[in-house]
Amino acid sequence: MKARQSRMNRTGITLAPELSRKMIEGVSEFPPTSSGDSSTLMTIRAPYIQAAEPVGSIPPPPRGGAKDGLPLILTNKLGERLAFERTGTRLYEAFLGKLISVDVPKSPIEPKDVEHILEEEREHFLMLSQMIEQLGGDPTAVTPAADIVGVMSSGLVQVLTDPRTTVDECLGALLTAELDDNDAWVLLTKLATELGRKELVKEFEEALLSEDEHLMMVRGWVEAAALTQPGVSAKSRSKSAKG
């Protein structure tokens, strides 16, 4: 895969020791305008934390919805997965666009494999939306966990959609997403099992099988991207392939 080219880096200070010395002297000449350390910051935050309202709330079932009363934790986690699977489709749409827009010689990543994952992420989103409706919930409602996971995953979206990031760099963001997604489906399966909801367990287990495949594929791409970089020996690549 295409490697980054070495060039002048504007963030280091060791290449300019004289300028570094002057910068340190400047810190001494113009010290912070307030006293205190990180403990002061914690003290300031404490009353805000204590007085803050929750991130959000879990809405009651709409009129005419299911009467069996799902536990709040399951309702919350279903909303979380729905939000994350929506983001997952956006991640793979962005990744596919980047992959077909740049020339990556000898890339192990086939666009059709990315399209396959994208389609399954979309299917999971639709399945969850329909499931929430069937259980008497509102798939358009943003639960607290959905709100939080939206904020968490926004950084992943920024990495994938940044025109400066390479295909290899985007793989790290995808791996982070797949690791989180995989564990979340495991937890949903355990919750449904504990609650005796066999019909939900079956759906979650099928989704988890797909997510296992996604994780395996992305892990393989990440490894291939690293081991095919200039400077990595053919011997190392051979050992990895034998595994």
N, C-alpha and C positions, 0 to 999 in steps of 0.2 A: 504494500500500500504506500501511497505517497507520504514521504517523511517531511517533517518541518526542516527548513534550511536554517543553519546557524547564522546569526547576524547580531548586530549590536543590540544589546538589551538595555533599556532605559531605566530599569528598576534597581539594578545592583549598584553598590557603592564601592566595591573593592577595586574597581578599575580606575577610580579617581580618588586616591587617598587624600589629596590636598583639599578637594572639594568636600570630602567626607568630614575632614577635621573642622572645616569652617562651619559646616552644618551643625556639628555637635556643639561648637562654640556658640552658635546662634541660639541653641536651645538653652544654654546656660545664661545667655544675655537676656532672653525673653522667656522666663519661666511661666508655668500655668498661672492664669489669673485667679484661680480658686484653689483652696487647699482641699485635702482629703484624698482618699484612694478608692478602690473598688467597694470597700465596705460602706463608704458613704453613699455610693450609688444604690447599693442594696437597701440601705435605710430609707432612701428617697422613694424607691419602688414599692416598698412594703405596704404603705397605706393605699396605694393605687390597686395593688393586688387584692387587698382585703375588701376594698369597696367595689371592685369591678363586678359587673353583671356577667353571666356566662356568655360564651361565644355565641350560642344560639339556643334554640329549643326544638324539641321533637314534637311535631304537630299531632293532635289526636286524629284517629281515622275519620275520613269524611262521612257525612250522613249516608247511610246505606252500605257502608263498608263492612269488612269482616268483623265478626263479634268475638273472635277467640282471643283477642288481646295479646298481641306479640309483646314480649319483654322489650323495654326501651333499648337495651343494648343491641338486640338484633335489628331493630328498626334503624338505629343509629348506624350500625355497621353496613347494613344494606345500602343506605344512602351514601356512605363513604365509598363503597365499591362502585356504585353507579357513577359517582363523580370521577373516580380514578380511571374507570374504563373509558369514560368520555375523553379524559386527558390522554389516555393511551392511544386512542385513534388519532388524535392530533399529533402526538409524538411520532408515530410511524408514518403519518402522511408527510410530516416535515422531513423525516429521515429518507423516505423514498424519493422525495423531490431533490434532496441534496445528492443522493446516490446517483440518480440519473442525470444530474446537472454537471457533474465533474468526471474527469477521466481518472479512474483508479485502476491502473494496470494490474492484472492478475489478482483482482479482488475475489475473495472467497464468498462474497455476499452476492447472491442472485436477487434481482428485483422481485422475482416471483415469490421468493421466500419471505421477503418483507411484506409483499401484498397479502400473503397467506396469514401472517401474524396480524396485520392490519384488519383483515376481514374478521378474524376470530375475536379481536378486541371489540369490534363493532357488534358482533353477535352477542358477546357477553353483556355489553351495554343494553342492548334491546331485551335480552333475557331478564336482566335485573329490573328494567323498567316495567315489563309486563308482570313480573313476580310481585313487585311492590303494589301494583294496582290490584292484582288478584288477592293480595293479603289485606286489602282495604286501605292501603296507604296512598300517598301522593308522591309520585316520582319527580315532580317538579319542585318539591319542598327541599330546601337545603338544610340538612341536619347538621348539628355541631361538628361531627366527625367529617362530614362532607366539606364543610367550610374550611376546616383545618387542613385536610388533605389537598384542597385546592390551592391554598397558600403554599404548602410544602412543594407541590409539584410544579408551581409556576416557574421555579428556577430551572427545572428540567426542560420546560418548554422554551425558555430563553436560550438555553444552550443549543437546542436543536434548530431554532429559527434564526440564530445569529449567523449572518452570511460569512463571518470570518472563521467559524469553527470547521474543522475538517471532518470527514467521515469517521476517522479513527477516534477523534475526540468526542463525537456524538455517541459513540458506542458506550462510553463510560456512563453517560446519562441514561441510556437505555438499560444498561445492566442494573443501575440503581433502581430504576422503575420496576424492572422485572423481579428483583429480589424482594422489594416491598410488596408487590402484587402477589407473588407466590405465597409469602407468609400470611397475607391477609385472607386469601382463599382457604388456606389451611385452618385459620381461626374460624372463619365462617362455617366451614364443614364441622368443626368440633362443636360450635355453638348449636347448630341445627341438630346434631346427634344428641347432645345433652338435653335438648328440648323435645326430643322424640319426633321431630319433623322429618320423617323419612322422605317425603316428596321433595323437600328442600335439599336434603343430603345428596340425593341422586344428581340434582342439577349442579350443585357445588362441586361434587367429585368430578363430573364431566368437565367443568370449567377448569378445575385444578390440573387435570391431565393435559389440557391445552397449554396452560401456563407453565407446566413442567417442560413441555416441548419448547416454548418460547425462551425460557431461561437457559436451556441447554444450547439452543442455537446462538443466542446472544453471547453466552460465555465462550463458545467456540470462535465467534467473530472477534471478540476482544483479544483472545489468545493469539489468533492468527495475525491480527493487526500488529501485535507487539513482536511476534517472532519473525515476521517478514521484513522488519525494519533494517536498514543498512547497519552493519556492525554486529548483527546477531548471527552467530555461526550456523552453518548448515547442520553441524553436529547437534546443536541445541534443538533445532527444528525437528531433526530426525527423532531425537529422544522424546520430544513432546508428542509427535505423531504416534509413536509406539505406546505411549502413555501410561 
